[in-house]
């Protein structure tokens, strides 16, 4: 395969990653919308759409393997392909976490709300924003931006702890709230794990640029 053709395939891989990232970001926002608005049909759609995310991930994986097997890429190109193989796993997992939130929305159904949802939507919004910017950093090969985005995971951790403590208080004061509070804790956990996946993506961006793996997601919170 001529070099120009190979580079075109690399660009196509990058475009595919952006599409998958957009799907995962959309799923994150829509699952929270379903939870906030008690929109069970939207929650079901998020769950159904996760199959598309899975298929897209496997399609990209097959393209990566084909390029490695047929082209024997040089070190810098191989870093990109290896990074993509890791990125798509994290993006697919973010989709899984969104699916988890949607399933909890269905479990909650039309139960009386335990409390106004404020911090959980903030977690979803922040996670989606970090995800989008981490993929921008990948496209732009911006290692410094990736490092800065990874540090923002502390904000998600702080929100998670706040939600967790508040919900524990509800449960302690009124045992009848335990089931509803526990489900909201599950939501917070899914969002916190999604943000951790974004940190993984940031580490892969640094790897593509520098050739070195750095653990940049260690929380100082």
C-alpha positions in Angstrom: 0.0 0.0 0.0 1.5 3.4 -1.0 2.2 5.8 1.8 -0.5 8.2 0.7 -3.0 5.4 0.8 -1.9 4.3 4.2 -2.2 7.8 5.6 -5.7 8.0 4.2 -6.6 4.8 6.1 -5.1 6.3 9.3 -7.3 9.4 8.8 -10.3 7.2 8.2 -9.5 5.4 11.5 -9.4 8.8 13.3 -12.7 9.8 11.8 -14.2 6.5 12.9 -13.0 7.2 16.5 -14.6 10.6 16.4 -17.9 9.0 15.3 -17.7 6.5 18.1 -16.9 9.2 20.6 -19.9 11.2 19.5 -22.1 8.2 19.9 -20.8 7.6 23.5 -21.2 11.3 24.3 -24.7 11.4 23.0 -25.6 8.3 25.0 -24.3 9.9 28.2 -26.4 13.0 27.7 -29.5 11.1 26.6 -29.4 8.6 29.5 -29.3 11.5 32.0 -32.1 13.2 30.1 -34.2 10.0 30.4 -33.5 9.8 34.1 -34.4 13.5 34.8 -37.5 13.5 32.7 -38.7 10.0 33.5 -38.7 9.3 29.8 -38.8 5.6 29.7 -39.0 5.5 25.9 -35.8 7.5 25.6 -34.1 5.2 28.1 -35.1 2.2 26.0 -33.7 3.9 22.9 -30.4 4.5 24.7 -30.2 0.8 25.6 -31.1 -0.2 22.0 -28.5 2.2 20.5 -25.7 0.6 22.6 -25.7 -2.2 20.1 -24.7 0.3 17.4 -21.8 1.5 19.7 -20.6 -2.1 20.1 -20.8 -2.7 16.3 -18.8 0.5 15.6 -16.2 -0.5 18.1 -15.7 -3.9 16.5 -15.6 -2.5 13.0 -12.8 -0.1 14.0 -11.0 -2.9 15.7 -11.1 -5.0 12.5 -9.7 -2.1 10.5 -6.8 -1.7 13.0 -5.9 -5.3 12.9 -6.0 -5.3 9.1 -3.7 -2.4 8.9 -1.2 -4.0 11.3 -1.2 -7.3 9.5 -1.0 -6.0 6.0 1.1 -2.9 6.3 3.6 -3.6 9.2 3.5 0.1 10.2 6.5 2.0 11.5 6.8 2.9 15.2 4.9 6.3 15.0 2.1 4.9 12.9 1.9 1.8 15.1 1.5 4.0 18.2 -1.6 5.6 16.6 -3.1 2.3 15.7 -2.4 0.8 19.2 -3.9 4.0 20.8 -7.0 3.6 18.7 -7.4 0.0 19.8 -7.4 1.2 23.4 -9.5 4.3 22.8 -12.3 2.4 21.3 -12.5 0.0 24.3 -12.9 3.0 26.6 -15.4 4.6 24.3 -17.4 1.4 24.1 -17.3 1.2 28.0 -18.6 4.8 28.3 -21.5 3.6 26.1 -22.0 0.7 28.5 -22.1 3.1 31.5 -24.7 5.3 29.7 -26.7 2.1 29.1 -26.5 1.4 32.8 -27.9 4.8 33.6 -30.7 4.2 31.2 -31.5 0.8 32.8 -31.7 2.5 36.2 -34.0 5.1 34.8 -36.3 2.3 33.8 -36.0 0.6 37.2 -37.0 3.9 38.9 -39.9 4.3 36.5 -42.5 6.6 37.9 -41.5 6.3 41.5 -41.8 9.6 43.5 -38.5 11.5 43.1 -36.2 11.2 46.2 -34.7 14.6 45.6 -34.1 17.1 42.7 -31.4 15.9 40.4 -28.7 18.6 40.4 -25.3 17.0 40.9 -25.9 14.0 38.7 -26.7 16.1 35.6 -23.6 18.1 36.4 -21.5 15.0 36.4 -23.0 13.9 33.1 -22.4 17.3 31.5 -18.9 17.5 32.8 -18.1 14.0 31.7 -19.4 14.6 28.2 -17.5 17.8 27.9 -14.2 16.1 29.0 -14.8 13.3 26.5 -15.3 15.6 23.6 -12.2 17.7 24.5 -10.1 14.5 25.0 -10.9 13.4 21.4 -10.1 16.9 20.2 -6.7 16.5 21.9 -6.3 13.2 20.1 -7.0 14.8 16.7 -4.7 17.7 17.4 -2.0 15.5 19.0 -2.1 17.9 22.0 -0.5 16.1 25.0 -0.7 19.1 27.3 -4.4 19.5 26.7 -4.9 15.8 27.5 -3.0 16.2 30.8 -5.1 19.1 31.8 -8.4 17.3 30.9 -7.3 14.3 33.0 -6.8 16.6 36.0 -10.5 17.6 35.8 -11.5 14.1 36.8 -11.0 15.4 40.4 -14.1 17.5 39.9 -16.1 14.4 39.0 -14.7 12.6 42.0 -15.7 15.5 44.3 -19.3 15.5 42.9 -19.5 11.7 43.3 -18.4 11.9 46.9 -20.9 14.7 47.5 -23.8 12.7 46.0 -22.8 9.6 47.9 -22.7 11.4 51.3 -26.0 13.1 50.6 -27.7 9.9 49.7 -26.3 8.1 52.7 -27.9 10.8 54.8 -31.3 10.2 53.2 -31.0 6.5 53.9 -29.9 7.0 57.5 -32.8 9.4 58.2 -35.5 7.3 56.5 -34.9 3.6 55.7 -37.8 3.8 53.3 -35.5 5.7 50.9 -32.8 3.1 50.7 -33.9 1.5 47.4 -34.3 4.9 45.6 -31.1 6.3 47.1 -29.1 3.2 46.1 -30.3 3.4 42.5 -29.1 7.0 42.4 -25.7 6.0 43.8 -25.5 3.5 41.0 -26.1 6.3 38.5 -23.3 8.4 40.1 -21.0 5.4 40.0 -21.6 4.9 36.2 -20.8 8.5 35.6 -17.7 8.4 37.7 -16.4 5.4 35.8 -17.1 7.1 32.5 -14.9 10.0 33.6 -12.2 7.5 34.5 -12.4 6.2 31.0 -11.9 9.7 29.7 -8.7 9.8 31.7 -7.6 6.6 30.0 -8.2 8.3 26.7 -6.0 11.2 27.7 -3.2 8.9 28.7 -3.4 7.4 25.2 -3.2 10.8 23.6 0.0 11.4 25.6 1.3 8.1 24.4 0.7 8.9 20.7 2.5 12.2 21.1 5.5 11.2 23.3 5.8 7.4 22.8 5.6 7.0 26.6 2.8 5.8 28.8 2.1 8.2 31.7 -0.3 7.7 34.6 -1.9 11.1 34.5 -5.2 10.3 36.1 -4.1 9.8 39.7 -6.5 11.8 41.8 -5.2 14.3 44.3 -8.7 14.9 45.6 
